């Protein structure tokens, strides 16, 4: 009986691991190319939330390592926090949500959400 349980448990764990490898990513952790292709942002855990840092930039190495997504808190299928434009330093209230396993919608708003803009980022890895 013990051998059967151990074998069954091993099979269940192996199956779960295989499914996790082929199922689409359900969070935005990873590297993303911004909409115009001029930079990549690496999104990673930052305490209990997520943060994003410029990991590659086409033109300016001055922006490498700069934080552009701050304290993105999960709420359902979206994350909310602050975004910073590295060009002008402006801060925006931000929202990001997966649009599938390889697309991330990133939006920034001003004036309490009255003026918003956004773009779709593509997963690099």
Protein Blocks (a to p, Z undefined) as FASTA:
>chain_A
ZZmmmmmmmmmmmmmmmmmmmpccfbfbdcdddfkopaccddddehjbccdddfbdfklm
mlgopafbghiacehjaccdddddfknopacddddddebjkbccddddeehhlaccdddd
ddfZZ
